[in-house]
Amino acid sequence: MGGDGNLEEYQTLTNILRKYNPDIHGYSVGIARTDALGSNLNSAVPGAKAVGMENQALNLVEKMKIDPNVDFENDWKLVTLFIGGNDLCQSCKKPEERTAELYVANIEKALKIFHDKLPRTFVNVVGILNVEIIRELRTPICTALHVTLECPCPLGSQLRLEKVVHLTKQYQAFLQSAVDSGKYDDKEDFTVAYQPMFHDTDIPRLEDGSPDFSYFAPDCFHFSGIGHAAAAIALWNNMFQRVGSKDTVWKYQSINCPSEDFPYLYTNVNSAPEFQVNEKNNLQQKQQKKDNYKTQLQREDIDVMGWNAEDDSTKESLSKGSIVSIALGVIVLVGLCVILVVVIKRKKLIGRKGYVKV
C-alpha cells in the first residue's frame, strides 16, 4: 500500500493512482514502524484487531491535521479500511469478545470518526478473507508459527474450524450490511463503499493444484510483495465496479481502467440504475449542445479545428489534480488493518452528490 518506486516495480494502490495523478503525498516508504519517519501518514499498528480501529482513526485524523502538506478542508481523501484477520484467528480463545456484532460496532466507531471529522472523503471498507485457507499453507516453520502465535483457531478440531468459517461469513455479511445501509451517504462530500473482493478468494495455486507460496511471506500468514500487488489490483478493480456487481474473488491479472462514460468511483448512491440513466442523459445533452455550437461556428465560417471535446468539464482527465495517499493499518493475509487514504487536491472533484471523479 506504500509508494516505493513506480507501478512497473511495485503494484500498489498509490502507484496505480500516480499514473493518473502524479502528485501523491502521505504514503509510507521502505520498512518502518508506525511512528517512524518513513511511515508518513501511515498509522498502522501490527497485530491490530477491530477493537483498536477507533484509536487508529483518531490518530490518522490528527496526523492529517498537523501535516503541512495536507489542505485538510479542501483535499480529497480516499480511505481504505481492512481489519478482522486477527479477530478470527483468536476467536476461539475469547469468543465473547469476537462476535460479529462487536466486530462491526468497533469498525463503525472508526467510520463515525471519519464521517464526523474528515471532509471530502471516500472510504473503502474491504471484506475480510476466510482464514481457513491457512490450513493449506503448511511448512514446518509456518505450522509452528500458526499454532503457537499467529492463527491457532482454524487449526484446531473440525468443530472449531466450522465455528471460524461461520464467524467469517458473519463478519462479511454484517459489515457489508452496515455499509450498504446508507447511513454514511447523508453528506455531499463523504461516503463509504464496501469492497468484497476477498469474500470468495482462494489461495493462488500452481498448475498441480498446490498452493503458490510466492504470494505469501515466509511465515505463510502475511502477503509477500506479489500478494500485496494482487490485493492492490483487486481493490482498484473493485472500486470501479458498481455496488451489487463487484468481484468477490481477487482478480489481479490486469488493472482495469475507468470507463470514459463514467470515470468515477462507484458508491451506494451512484450505483443505482436510475442514477446511471440520469448521468448518461446529462452527458448526451451536453454533447448535443456542443455539436450544435460547432455547427453554428462552421456556418459562420469560423475555424474550429482547435476544438477539443476533451475540454468539456464532464470528461475531465483523471490526470488533473493532486492526490495525498495515506495508509492506516497493515494489509495481511488474514487482515490486520488497512486504511489507505488518498486526498485529492482539487476543489471541483464531486460534480453531484453520489460520485467522485479522481
N, C-alpha and C positions, 0 to 999 in steps of 0.2 A: 504493500500500500504506500510505500515511500516514493521518493523521486530521484533515486540514483540513476545516473546515465541517461539513456533515452529509450524510446519504445522498442527500437531494434535490439537493444541489450536487455532491458528489463520490462516485461509487460505488466505494468501496474495501472491502476485507475488514473493516477496522476499523470503518468506518461502518455496514456491514451488521450486524456484531455489536452495535454500540451500540443498535440497535433492540430487541435482547433484553436487553442488559446495558449500561447507560449508563456504568458506572464502568470506563473503559478507561485504561490507562497504558502509556507506553513508545513509542508510535508517533511517527514523525517528523512535523514540520510545516514548511511552507514549502519552500524550496530550501536545502539545507545539505550541507556535506561530512561525511564520516564522523565527524570529530572535533569538529564544530560543535555548539553548544548545541541547535539545533533538531532535530538528528538523534536526540536522546534515546537510546533503546536500539537504534537502527538502526546496525548495524556494516558496512554495505555498502561495498564497495571497487569503484569504477568500473573497468571493463575487466578484471574478475576472471576467472580460469579455475579449473577444478576443483582444480588443484594448490594453490590458495590457500584452499580451504574449511576445512582444519584450523585455520589461524590465525584465520579469521573466527569459527569455532565457539568457540574458546578465548576470543576477545575478547568474544563475546556472553555467555558464561557469567560471565566476570569482571565485565562491566557489570552483570549481574543481581545478582551477589552484593553489590556495593557500593552498589546503588541502594536508598535508604531506603524507597522506595515498594513494593519487592518483598519479600514474605514468601517467601524462597527455598524453604523446605522445604514450605510449605503451599499456595502459589499454584499454579494450574494453568497450564501453558504450551502454546500452540499455535504450532508452528514450521513455517514453510513454506520449503522449500529449492528453488531453481530456478537451475541452472547448466549451462553447456555450449555456449552460442552462440559465444563467443569461441574455445573449443577447436576447434569445427568450422570457423569462419571462417579459422583459421590452420593447419588440419590439413595442408595441402599443403606447408607450409614445413618443419615438423619432424614428419613423420608418426610417427616412433618415440616421440614424446612425447605423441601424441594418440590412442593406441589406446583402444578401448573398455574394455579391461582396466584400464588406468591411470586412465581417467576414473572408473570405478566405484570403484576402490581409493581414490582421493582423496576421493570423496564419503563412502565408508564410514569414513574416518578421522574426518570430522566427525560422522557418525551415532554412532560409538562414543563420542565425547566427550559427545554429548547423552545417550546411553544410560547412561553411567557417572556423569555429573556432574549431570544435571538430573532431579530428582524431579518427579513429576506432569507428564508431558509427552506431548503428541501431536504427531508430526512428519509434515507433508505433504512428500512428495517429488514435484515436478512434472516430468513428462517433457518433454524438450526439443523445440522446434519444428524443422521442416526448414528450414534456412537457404537452401535452393534458391529459396524464394519471393522473395528479394530481387532475383532476375534480372528480375522483372516491375516492380520499383519503380525505374523509370528516369526520372531528370531529369538535366540536365547536372551539377548540383551533387551529387546523390546518387550518380550513377555515378562521379564523380571521387573522392568520399569512400570509396565501397565498394572501388574498385580500389586506391587508394593507401594507405588507412588501416584501415578497419573490417572488411571482409569480402571479401578478394580471391579466396579459393579457389573458391567456387561460380561465379565469373565467368570462369574460365579455359576451357580446352578442354572438349569433351564428355566426354572420359575423366576429367578432373579432377572435373567435376561429378558423374559417376556414382560416383566414389570418395567424395565428400562425402555424397551421398544414402545410399550403402550404410553409411557410418560412422554417419550419423544413426540409421538403423534399429538398428544395433548398440548405440549409446548407449541408445536407448529400451528395447530388449529386455533387455540385460544389467542395466541399472539396475532395471527392473521385476522381473526375476527375483531380484535380490539382496534387494529389499524384500519380495517375496512369499514368500521362503524361510522366513519365520517366525523368523529369528534375532533379531529385535527384539521378539518377542512373549512374552518369557520373564519379564516383570515385571507386577505388578498395576497399576503406575502409569506405564507407559511403552509406547508403541507407535509404529510408523512405517507410514504408508499411502501408497501410490503413486497419484498423480492423473494420468491420461493425457489430459486434455482438449486437449492440443496435438498429439497423435500424428498425427492426420489433418487438422489445421486448415489451411485455405487462406486466402488473402488475402480480406478482405471486398471485395465488388465492387459497382459501380454497376449500374444497370439494363442498360447496354450491355455489361456484362461486363468493363469496365476496372477496375483497382484503385481502391479507395476510399482515397485518400491521407489522409483525415481521421483515420484510425486510427493514423497514424504521425507522428513528429516530423519537422521539416524535413530531417533527414539521411536519412530513409526507412529508418532502421535501428532506432531505439528507438520505443517506443509513444508516442503522444500521450495527452492526458487521456482521450479517447474509447477508445483502445486499452487503456489501463490499466483503465478501468471495465469493458470487455468481459472482460478477463482475470480481474478480481476476481470478477465474477458467475459466470463459468465455473468458477472454482476453488471458490467457495462451493457451487455446484450439484454438483460432483464429490464434495465432502466428504460430502454426504448421499445418495450413491448407493452401493449395495452393491458390494464388491470383485468384479470379474468382470462387472459390469453398468454400468460407468461410461461416460459420454460420452467419445469420443475426438476429437471436434471441439468447438470452444468454442461453447457455446450461451449467449448473453448477452441474449436478448430479454426474459427475465424472471428474477427472483430466486425460486427455489423455496423454499418454507417446509418445515421439517422436519415429518414426519408426527406426528400426535398419538399414534399407536400406538407409534412408535419414534423419539423425538426425540433421537437420538444421532448422533455422528459414526461413520461406518462404519469398521471395522477389519478386518484379516485374520481375527480371531477371531469377531467378531460377525456377519460376512457369511456364515458357514457356515449352510446350511439348518437343521441341527439346532438351532443356537443360536436362530434366529428362532422355531422351533416352541416351544422351551422358554420363551423370553421371553413369547411370546403366551399360553401356558398359565398362566404365573405371573400375568400381568395379569388373565386371565379368573378365576383362582381368587381373587385379591384383590377383584375386583369382586363376585364371588358372595358373599364374606364380608361385604362392605359392604351388599349388598342384603339379606342375611339379618338383619344387625344393624338396618337401617332397619325391616324388617318387625317385628322384635321390639319396637322402640320404639313403633311405631304401635299394636301390640296393647296396650301398656301405657299408651296414651293420652298419650304424651309428644310434645310439639310438636317435629317435626323439620323445620320449614320452613327452618331455618337451615343444614341440611346442605348441604355443597358438595362435590360429587365431586372438584373440583379440589384439595381439601385433601390428597388421598391422595399419599403420597410417590412413588408410581410415576408420577405425572403432574405433577411439579413444573414450574413455569413456567420457560421459557427466560430470563425476566427476572430470576431470582434470582441473586444473586452479583455479583461484580465481576470484570472481566477486565483483564489487563495485556497490551497488544499491543506487540510488539517486532519490528522489521524488521531483517534482516541480509541484505544483498545488494541488487541492483538488478534489477527486472523490466524486461527489454528484449525487443525482437522476437526476437533470436536468443539471448537468455538470458545475462546476466552471472551474477548470483546473487541469489536472493531467499531470505531466511529471515524469515518473519513469525511472531513468537511471540505467542501470546495466553495470558496467565496468568489463570486464573480463581480468584478469592479465595474459594473455598468448599471446606470440608474434605470434604463428603459429595458429591463430584462423580461418583465412579465407584461404582456400586452393585454391579457384579460385574466380574470380570476380562473384558476384551474390549470394553467400550464406555464412551464418555464422554458425559455429558449436559451441555450448556452452558447 
